């Protein structure tokens, strides 16, 4: 059975497909996000707010979230 977790503002993601949850502040992560945007593999789920975390999926997609990485990680642990 698929379990979905909220990554903020009504956006849900399949918890079993998450590879990592990363803080957005590091320069290499910002480059990874820019590369994903250029190739069409980025999904912006911030609803216009500041990006605080990046969720990397097993499909290669990169999800941008306005929630802190710790907040998303706690939601994954509780599932």
C-alpha positions in Angstrom: 0.0 0.0 0.0 1.2 3.5 -0.9 1.7 6.0 1.9 1.7 9.6 1.2 3.2 12.4 3.3 2.6 16.1 3.1 5.5 18.2 1.8 3.5 21.4 2.5 0.6 23.4 1.3 -1.6 20.4 0.2 1.2 18.7 -1.8 1.7 15.0 -1.2 4.4 12.6 -2.1 4.8 8.8 -1.9 7.0 8.1 1.1 8.4 4.9 -0.3 9.9 6.7 -3.3 12.0 9.2 -1.3 15.7 8.8 -1.6 16.8 11.8 0.5 15.7 15.0 2.1 18.3 17.8 1.8 18.7 21.3 3.1 18.6 23.8 0.2 21.3 26.1 1.5 24.4 24.3 0.1 25.8 25.5 -3.3 26.0 21.9 -4.7 22.3 21.4 -3.9 21.4 24.6 -5.6 23.3 23.5 -8.7 21.5 20.1 -8.6 18.2 21.9 -8.5 19.1 24.2 -11.4 20.1 21.1 -13.5 16.8 19.5 -12.6 14.9 22.6 -13.7 16.9 22.7 -17.0 15.9 19.1 -17.7 12.3 19.4 -16.6 12.8 17.1 -13.5 12.1 19.7 -10.9 8.7 20.1 -9.2 8.2 23.3 -7.3 5.8 22.6 -4.3 6.7 25.8 -2.4 3.6 27.8 -3.5 5.7 30.9 -4.0 7.5 30.6 -0.6 11.2 30.3 0.1 12.6 26.9 -0.7 14.0 25.3 2.5 14.3 21.6 1.5 14.9 19.4 -1.5 13.3 16.0 -1.7 15.1 13.6 -4.2 12.9 10.9 -5.6 13.9 7.4 -6.9 12.7 8.5 -10.4 15.3 11.3 -10.5 12.7 14.0 -9.8 13.7 16.8 -7.4 10.9 18.3 -5.3 11.2 21.7 -3.8 9.5 22.3 -0.5 9.0 25.3 1.8 9.1 23.0 4.9 12.3 22.3 6.8 14.0 19.0 6.1 13.5 18.0 9.8 9.8 18.5 9.5 9.5 16.3 6.4 11.7 13.6 8.0 9.5 13.5 11.1 6.5 13.0 8.9 8.2 10.1 7.1 9.2 8.5 10.4 5.7 8.7 11.7 4.3 6.8 8.6 
